[in-house]
Amino acid sequence: MIIVTLAGEKGGIGKTTLAFHLACYLAQHGARVLAADLDPQGNLTYMFTGTYADGVKRALLQEWPLMSATQTVNGYGEHLRLLGGSKATGNVRTWLAAAGSPLNALSQPLSEAKAAGFNFVILDTPPSPAVENEKGRILDALNAAALYASHFVLAPVILEQLPLGGLAALSGTLKALQSKNSKVVLLGVVPMMFDARTAEHAQNLGDLVGVYGKYVYPVVSRAIAVSRCPAYGKPVWDFEPRNPVSEQLIRVAERMVSDVRSRVTMVAS
């Protein structure tokens, strides 16, 4: 079972959009996928269902077994199940803080997911800038647990401003977690909401490639069609297949699958 977290310190950078489309792509291509909405805003849950759910709270506080806390998504059968989120997910953060922010907080539900036969887990995390104190950078407890449990991280970025600072901070976080025996590594950086007409975007994309090279994924353009996904509960390629952003999101998903396959021996070790 492969666990991929969508992570970034800022909001509005396309994490949920990307998590939604990756989960849909994997399910449509035969994988069994668990999509988990760890953001108290519940946007991923709303994109799939048009409402919110307390699945994350139920599962992480071990009130219910994982499969009881998840729900199927229309059109996907057992290929895609959603561990939904809502404002109640904030209670999990409070509990984790009170418990000393254990990094293994996701171990039980993820163990159940593996036993249930899921091939992929996609974790959508809330924006969570780390806090500096006398102990160094302190990450939000729920985000830290998600990253610690993951094999791979995909980092969406927007190019209104050069995102190297945030990515450097994420790299530092991953190194700190690796020192605590996490296998998590950066899989790629995904430029979201790209506007080819903007000189700033083109310049920043070039700078991003200059620093991160092969880790930079195909761009995903800014498109109104993406904002319509919640109304349909479907990925953009299902209702606007000729829209360029449909092809771009498919290319990102294909790249993720290819990269995971090329590194799967590392996960198994």
Summary of the structure (lengths in Angstrom):
residues: 269
radius of gyration: 17.5
end to end distance: 12.7
largest distance: 52.4
contacts: 906
relative contact order: 0.17
helix: 47%
strand: 18%
